[in-house]
Amino acid sequence: MISEQSPDFPAGEFTPPDNYDAAQKAVYVRQLKLAPRQIRDAVAGLEPSQLDTRYRNWTIRQIVHHLADSHMNAYIRFKWALTEEIPLIKSYNETLWSEVVDATTLPIEPSMLILDGLHTRWGELVANLDEDQLSRTYFHPEIGDQVTLREALPNYVWHTDHHTAQITWLRDSRSW
């Protein structure tokens, strides 16, 4: 059942920062490293039937698998930007990915394990980037423009907050 009252952006819409300093970068890195714990806390104790409850278009199960898919792609985008000159990234249809059998039926633990390892590596990578490296870009074909790693970082931190808030909203609305 889809809850009609569920907000589009329970954590608020993404607002890109104009700029940020080293202290704010450290906050983003900490949030990046803590993302798997945040997600685990949001899904803790949920039964399989609860994982299959929809928040708008996706079930909680699909949301968790989507986070693993999305953040694997993001990490690879960071690596490409650091090792190639303005690489053209491969975009993907996240809706279709969420409909593939692994996203609809697999327990969430494999994706949580991916997120654990991935965010450890990604957090360390970003923590050690200097200003020149944060200014490196990739070309995103869907938006038709270059994206700096400095711009991408807060967007992916928000992405975790966004989907975690969807799960938390659903839990709260169902008193789980």
C-alpha positions, 0 to 999 in steps of 0.5 A: 500500500502506498501512503498518499500523505507521504512527503516527497522530501521528508528530509527537505529538498537538497539545497547545494551549498554556495561553497564550504570550507575544510570544517564543513568538508570534515562534517560531510566526511563524517556523515559519509562514514556514518551513513551505513549506521544511519541506514541500519538504525532506520531498518533495525528490527523490521520484518520482511513484510515491513521491508516490502512496505512502499514509501511512494514508488519503492519498498523499504527493501528497494530503497536500501538496495538503491542506496547501495547501487547509487553509492557504488556508482557515485564512488566510481564517479569519484574515482573516474574524476580523480584519474581521468580528464572530465570522464563521461560517466554512465548514467543508469535508470534507477527505477528500472534497477529497483525493479530487478529481482535482486532489489525486489526480493533479496534480503537487505544485508548484502547491500548493507555490507556493500554500504559498510565497506564502500562508505569506509573507503569513500569516506577515507578517499574524500577525507584525503582530497585536497582543493584541486582534487575536489575541483576535478569533474566528471561529465553527467550526460543526463544534466548535460554538464560537468559536476565537481566532486565538491558539488557531488559530495553534499548531494550524496550526503543528502541522498542518504538523509533523504532515503533514511528519512523516507524509511523513518517517516514510514516507520513513524506513520505505522508506529513500527 
